[in-house]
Amino acid sequence: MSRRFGSPTGARKNNFTKPLLAALLALLLGACAHTGGPGEAGNVDPIEPFNRAMFKFNDKVDRAVVKPLAKGYKKVVPAGIRKRVGNFFFNLGEPTTIINDVLQGKLPQAGHDFSRFAINTTIGVLGFFDVGTQIGLERHKEDFGQTFSVWGIARGPYLVLPLWGPSTLTDGIGLIPAVLYTDPRTAIQDAETTYILIGTSAVDARARLLGASKLAELQLDRYIFLRETYLQRRLQLVHDGDPPLDDAWE
């Protein structure tokens, strides 16, 4: 009997992913119900009351748990080690990028990113050392939400996901194949290891954003600032840094 279907470790892995995906699907279906349609032309946030409530929830969790952990992590862990940890987690994201390179028809970039991943995983010791960048193989960022946009699928309304934060309906749906198939953190056949990796990557990412959060604190409406920042960033990623002037969220 295979490990995936018959072993205790496989069961622990399934016990992690199934509730996660069920909760995500329920939230996305709820967002569809709240939206009730495309909304007014140019309205990127037809479910703003729901999103603001979720934003407040995420903010409370961040201030109570994640931000203090990130500050402690940054204070205790030397910058050089934090950089290696960040490299490791960036490297874990490379399989998702490579697969979406292919799905978007960016075959030369797929070869570039595969070479980068192979070099960093081997010579770079599981990605802790970013050898790829040192030899001219720069990092790219592709995901399923970007792929759906490249395919012409409407990106949908802005959506704030619990604990995850800013997203859109289509970007949220794009998280499902990532969790199921391309994220090494959830592919590991051990739930405890998955929890540790996800928790550590969240704290590491939050530590890198401590400076940016200070800028957000200066805004009159942090919700709008973060929404517009996210949407503009997504446009840049979808269009490889050169979005057309007539592009808009649909």
Sequence and secondary structure as in RCSB ss.txt:
>XXXX:A:sequence
MSRRFGSPTGARKNNFTKPLLAALLALLLGACAHTGGPGEAGNVDPIEPFNRAMFKFNDKVDRAVVKPLAKGYKK
VVPAGIRKRVGNFFFNLGEPTTIINDVLQGKLPQAGHDFSRFAINTTIGVLGFFDVGTQIGLERHKEDFGQTFSV
WGIARGPYLVLPLWGPSTLTDGIGLIPAVLYTDPRTAIQDAETTYILIGTSAVDARARLLGASKLAELQLDRYIF
LRETYLQRRLQLVHDGDPPLDDAWE
>XXXX:A:secstr
  HHHHSHHHHHHHHHHHHHHHHHHHHHHHHHHHH SS STT S TTHHHHHHHHHHHHHHIIIIIHHHHHHHHH
HS HHHHHHHHHHHHHHTHHHHHHHHHHTT HHHHHHHHHHHHHHHHTTTTTTS HHHHTT       HHHHHHH
TT    SEEEETTTEEEEHHHHHHHHHIIIII HHHHSS HHHHHHHHHHHHHHHHHHTHHHHHHHHTSS HHHH
HHHHHHHHHHHHHTTT   TT    
